[in-house]
């Protein structure tokens, strides 16, 4: 069942979390140095874990309930990353030297949106299978 729409959404999450944080800058410090996800170990581990959970979830198509749970865990991980970025952006604005927030800070938001869409499609599939089982 690789051709389902949730596979497309989970593939997007894998690409977004696995590649974009290392290409797009997260923020620019006051001295002009660009900060990418690879600059700090735990941020890169968070993005890699998010991509890995999405990839694992793609291949759990036979067990939709576990796929749903893995996606929820991935959403929680992305919420932690987003919370850190919000905290960091609030601290950036109080500096003496003006620093910029990068577009890479929005990557967890896009990941969460695609995970919610994938969970909706999984729920729709699960409801369809339950309705067919009732007719037997």
Backbone bond lengths (Angstrom), bond angles and torsions (degrees), N, CA, C in turn:
res aa  C-N    CA-C-N  psi(-1)  N-CA   C-N-CA  omega(-1)  CA-C   N-CA-C  phi
1 X - - - 1.445 - - 1.530 110.93 -
2 X 1.290 116.32 39.96 1.456 120.79 -179.90 1.527 110.76 -72.11
3 X 1.320 119.57 -18.27 1.451 121.54 -174.29 1.530 113.07 -85.19
4 X 1.314 119.22 9.24 1.457 121.54 -178.70 1.530 110.58 -76.05
5 X 1.327 116.86 159.53 1.463 121.89 -176.17 1.530 111.27 -68.52
6 X 1.335 117.34 -31.85 1.461 118.39 178.91 1.519 111.46 -66.49
7 X 1.315 117.47 -26.49 1.462 120.26 175.30 1.517 110.34 -65.70
8 X 1.320 116.79 -38.40 1.465 120.91 176.34 1.526 110.59 -63.31
9 X 1.345 116.98 -45.77 1.460 120.44 179.48 1.526 111.63 -64.28
10 X 1.323 116.82 -41.51 1.461 120.00 179.66 1.534 111.16 -69.20
11 X 1.328 117.17 -33.51 1.464 120.51 174.00 1.516 111.55 -64.40
12 X 1.338 116.37 -39.46 1.464 119.41 175.45 1.521 111.87 -62.58
13 X 1.332 116.76 -40.81 1.466 120.31 177.95 1.528 110.05 -63.42
14 X 1.330 116.84 -40.09 1.459 120.46 178.38 1.525 110.92 -62.04
15 X 1.318 116.60 -44.66 1.472 119.83 179.12 1.524 112.18 -68.79
16 X 1.325 116.65 -42.07 1.461 120.51 -178.46 1.527 110.45 -65.00
17 X 1.329 116.99 -47.68 1.470 120.06 -176.62 1.520 112.72 -78.93
18 X 1.318 117.08 -26.45 1.456 119.62 -176.34 1.507 114.64 -87.68
19 X 1.325 118.38 -25.05 1.468 119.89 -173.91 1.523 114.06 -120.90
20 X 1.316 117.63 -44.04 1.467 119.71 -172.10 1.532 115.60 -62.91
21 X 1.346 120.44 -36.79 1.472 118.02 -179.31 1.526 113.38 -65.12
22 X 1.312 116.51 -17.65 1.452 119.93 -178.64 1.526 111.34 -96.66
23 X 1.345 115.99 -4.64 1.463 121.56 177.77 1.531 110.53 -108.50
24 X 1.340 116.44 -43.76 1.454 121.66 179.86 1.525 110.09 -91.39
25 X 1.324 116.68 140.26 1.461 118.54 -179.94 1.528 110.25 -78.36
26 X 1.330 114.98 146.64 1.456 120.79 178.95 1.517 110.96 -83.76
27 X 1.306 117.21 -43.65 1.453 122.24 174.33 1.513 109.45 -159.61
28 X 1.309 115.25 166.59 1.464 121.85 177.56 1.521 107.13 -118.56
29 X 1.322 116.23 124.13 1.463 120.68 -179.71 1.515 111.08 -68.48
30 X 1.323 115.32 172.43 1.454 121.10 -178.93 1.509 113.97 -62.61
31 X 1.334 116.93 -28.84 1.465 119.16 179.64 1.524 112.54 -88.15
32 X 1.324 118.37 4.56 1.463 121.87 174.18 1.512 115.22 94.53
33 X 1.324 119.29 4.22 1.463 120.52 178.50 1.522 109.77 -82.40
34 X 1.317 115.49 131.83 1.464 121.09 179.03 1.518 109.39 -80.54
35 X 1.307 116.04 137.94 1.458 122.48 -178.22 1.522 108.19 -109.82
36 X 1.317 116.27 116.79 1.464 123.10 176.87 1.523 108.89 -105.63
37 X 1.314 117.22 171.88 1.463 121.43 -179.79 1.523 111.24 -65.81
38 X 1.322 117.38 -29.28 1.461 119.75 -179.53 1.521 112.54 -73.71
39 X 1.334 117.10 -9.36 1.461 120.53 -179.89 1.522 112.17 -72.54
40 X 1.313 117.31 -27.79 1.454 121.00 179.38 1.528 108.86 -126.82
41 X 1.322 116.37 130.79 1.467 121.75 -170.53 1.519 112.60 -62.87
42 X 1.324 118.28 -46.62 1.460 118.79 -172.95 1.530 112.23 -71.29
43 X 1.324 118.08 -27.19 1.464 119.64 175.30 1.530 110.03 -69.75
44 X 1.328 116.61 -42.30 1.467 118.86 178.28 1.523 110.64 -66.56
45 X 1.329 118.10 -36.62 1.466 120.73 176.10 1.528 110.40 -63.68
46 X 1.328 117.56 -39.74 1.464 121.12 177.74 1.517 112.23 -61.96
47 X 1.335 116.68 -43.82 1.462 119.60 179.16 1.527 111.05 -69.36
48 X 1.325 117.49 -40.53 1.468 119.84 177.21 1.524 111.37 -64.27
49 X 1.338 117.04 -38.71 1.461 120.14 178.40 1.527 110.96 -65.29
50 X 1.319 116.48 -38.70 1.462 120.24 177.42 1.529 111.07 -63.51
51 X 1.323 116.58 -44.05 1.470 120.37 177.83 1.529 110.77 -64.75
52 X 1.328 116.98 -39.85 1.469 120.42 -179.82 1.526 111.21 -67.12
53 X 1.331 117.40 -40.91 1.464 119.83 178.18 1.526 111.30 -63.95
54 X 1.322 117.09 -38.64 1.467 119.60 177.34 1.524 110.72 -66.27
55 X 1.316 117.03 -40.32 1.461 120.41 178.91 1.525 111.56 -67.03
56 X 1.317 116.76 -40.46 1.470 120.57 176.15 1.523 109.99 -63.14
57 X 1.312 116.13 -40.09 1.464 120.17 -178.85 1.523 112.30 -65.51
58 X 1.324 116.75 -31.18 1.470 119.61 177.47 1.520 110.63 -60.40
59 X 1.322 117.00 -40.86 1.466 120.95 -175.92 1.520 113.37 -88.51
60 X 1.324 117.58 6.39 1.462 121.35 175.11 1.526 110.97 -99.61
61 X 1.330 116.95 28.82 1.468 120.52 -173.47 1.518 113.24 -65.66
62 X 1.327 118.70 -19.19 1.464 120.32 179.95 1.525 111.40 -77.80
63 X 1.321 117.33 -25.72 1.457 121.57 179.15 1.526 108.23 -117.04
64 X 1.323 115.53 91.50 1.461 120.75 -173.49 1.523 113.07 -68.04
65 X 1.326 117.60 -32.09 1.463 119.88 179.66 1.532 111.17 -65.63
66 X 1.334 116.60 -44.22 1.468 119.49 177.59 1.527 111.29 -67.38
67 X 1.323 116.48 -34.69 1.461 120.46 177.07 1.529 110.00 -62.82
68 X 1.312 116.43 -40.70 1.457 122.38 177.61 1.531 110.80 -62.35
69 X 1.330 117.06 -43.43 1.465 122.02 -179.51 1.533 111.29 -66.88
70 X 1.325 117.34 -41.87 1.466 120.80 178.64 1.526 110.30 -63.05
71 X 1.325 116.57 -38.28 1.464 119.56 176.87 1.522 111.56 -65.81
72 X 1.312 117.40 -37.52 1.470 120.57 176.62 1.530 110.87 -64.04
73 X 1.335 116.62 -41.97 1.473 119.62 176.77 1.526 110.88 -62.53
74 X 1.322 116.44 -37.81 1.454 121.13 177.96 1.530 110.49 -65.45
75 X 1.335 116.93 -37.89 1.469 120.01 176.27 1.524 111.23 -63.75
76 X 1.328 117.04 -40.04 1.468 120.52 178.85 1.518 110.55 -64.84
77 X 1.326 117.32 -41.79 1.462 121.24 176.64 1.525 110.97 -60.91
78 X 1.326 117.25 -43.71 1.463 120.53 178.43 1.526 111.70 -67.57
79 X 1.329 117.76 -32.14 1.459 120.01 175.11 1.528 111.34 -65.84
80 X 1.337 117.48 -37.85 1.464 120.20 175.57 1.526 110.96 -63.76
81 X 1.330 116.10 -43.79 1.467 119.27 177.61 1.529 110.69 -62.22
82 X 1.322 116.90 -42.97 1.454 121.12 179.33 1.530 111.05 -64.25
83 X 1.323 116.23 -40.51 1.463 120.13 177.25 1.522 112.08 -61.52
84 X 1.326 116.59 -41.10 1.455 119.21 176.72 1.518 111.31 -64.07
85 X 1.334 116.91 -41.25 1.461 119.84 -178.86 1.530 111.47 -67.22
86 X 1.338 117.05 -36.34 1.464 119.97 176.42 1.520 109.70 -65.79
87 X 1.326 116.82 -44.15 1.461 120.72 177.33 1.527 110.75 -60.08
88 X 1.309 115.98 -44.52 1.468 120.70 -179.89 1.526 111.28 -65.33
89 X 1.326 117.37 -40.19 1.463 119.31 -179.38 1.523 111.53 -68.95
90 X 1.329 117.19 -32.73 1.462 119.17 176.09 1.527 111.06 -69.20
91 X 1.316 116.83 -32.61 1.461 119.77 176.62 1.517 111.81 -76.24
92 X 1.328 118.38 -28.34 1.460 121.22 179.87 1.522 111.56 -67.36
93 X 1.314 116.96 -33.46 1.449 119.10 -174.76 1.520 112.59 -72.93
94 X 1.314 118.52 -16.53 1.450 121.00 -177.93 1.514 114.14 -92.84
95 X 1.317 117.93 8.40 1.459 120.12 -178.02 1.523 110.54 -78.87
96 X 1.339 114.91 160.28 1.462 119.83 176.43 1.521 111.00 -71.07
97 X 1.328 116.09 -40.79 1.454 121.32 178.46 1.527 107.52 -93.43
98 X 1.310 117.43 134.54 1.464 121.39 -176.08 1.522 109.62 -70.70
99 X 1.319 116.30 131.70 1.460 121.76 176.57 1.522 108.63 -124.74
100 X 1.310 116.39 158.02 1.462 121.68 -175.63 1.514 111.53 -107.40
101 X 1.306 113.97 149.53 1.455 120.17 171.74 1.515 107.67 -94.49
102 X 1.318 116.61 135.64 1.461 120.70 -177.08 1.512 112.39 -91.71
103 X 1.306 115.55 166.38 1.464 122.22 179.28 1.528 110.79 -70.03
104 X 1.320 117.07 -20.47 1.460 120.95 -179.83 1.512 113.90 -65.28
105 X 1.339 117.32 -17.82 1.462 120.01 177.82 1.525 112.20 -68.09
106 X 1.325 117.54 -17.91 1.463 121.06 -179.15 1.522 113.27 -89.13
107 X 1.313 117.94 -2.03 1.466 121.27 -178.16 1.530 112.04 -59.63
108 X 1.348 120.29 -43.87 1.474 117.98 176.89 1.529 113.18 -62.57
109 X 1.325 118.26 -30.82 1.465 120.45 178.55 1.532 110.04 -64.86
110 X 1.343 116.58 -46.94 1.456 119.88 178.49 1.527 111.12 -63.46
111 X 1.320 116.78 -38.50 1.468 120.07 178.29 1.523 111.00 -62.80
112 X 1.317 116.69 -43.22 1.468 120.45 -179.76 1.522 110.54 -63.78
113 X 1.330 117.28 -41.75 1.467 120.33 179.64 1.528 110.38 -61.54
114 X 1.330 117.54 -46.24 1.461 119.63 -179.76 1.524 111.85 -68.59
115 X 1.323 118.37 -31.88 1.466 120.46 176.14 1.524 111.10 -68.48
116 X 1.327 117.23 -38.03 1.468 120.15 176.67 1.528 110.15 -64.37
117 X 1.332 116.99 -42.30 1.470 120.10 177.82 1.529 111.38 -63.57
118 X 1.334 116.66 -38.74 1.464 120.30 177.56 1.525 110.65 -65.83
119 X 1.330 117.49 -41.90 1.464 119.88 179.29 1.529 111.47 -65.72
120 X 1.322 116.64 -34.03 1.459 119.67 176.08 1.529 110.98 -63.53
121 X 1.312 116.18 -42.60 1.466 120.26 179.43 1.524 110.85 -68.09
122 X 1.326 117.52 -37.40 1.469 120.92 177.20 1.529 109.90 -64.32
123 X 1.315 116.61 -42.38 1.465 121.17 178.59 1.527 110.68 -63.03
124 X 1.321 116.55 -38.85 1.460 120.45 178.49 1.525 110.60 -64.88
125 X 1.334 117.44 -41.37 1.462 121.01 177.04 1.527 111.52 -64.01
126 X 1.325 115.54 -42.07 1.461 119.83 -179.71 1.529 110.61 -64.29
127 X 1.322 117.51 -41.20 1.467 120.51 177.69 1.523 111.29 -65.03
128 X 1.329 117.51 -37.32 1.469 121.26 178.23 1.527 110.58 -64.47
129 X 1.320 117.09 -43.55 1.474 120.49 179.47 1.526 110.58 -65.87
130 X 1.336 118.23 -39.22 1.462 120.86 178.27 1.522 111.71 -66.54
131 X 1.338 117.29 -36.49 1.464 119.27 179.84 1.525 110.83 -70.60
132 X 1.295 118.81 -34.08 1.461 121.94 177.41 1.524 110.29 -70.17
133 X 1.345 117.28 -37.25 1.461 120.70 178.07 1.526 111.52 -65.86
134 X 1.313 118.48 -29.82 1.453 121.44 178.91 1.521 111.64 -69.02
135 X 1.318 116.61 -29.93 1.457 119.72 -177.26 1.528 113.04 -76.22
136 X 1.304 118.20 -18.69 1.467 121.41 -178.92 1.466 109.64 -74.50
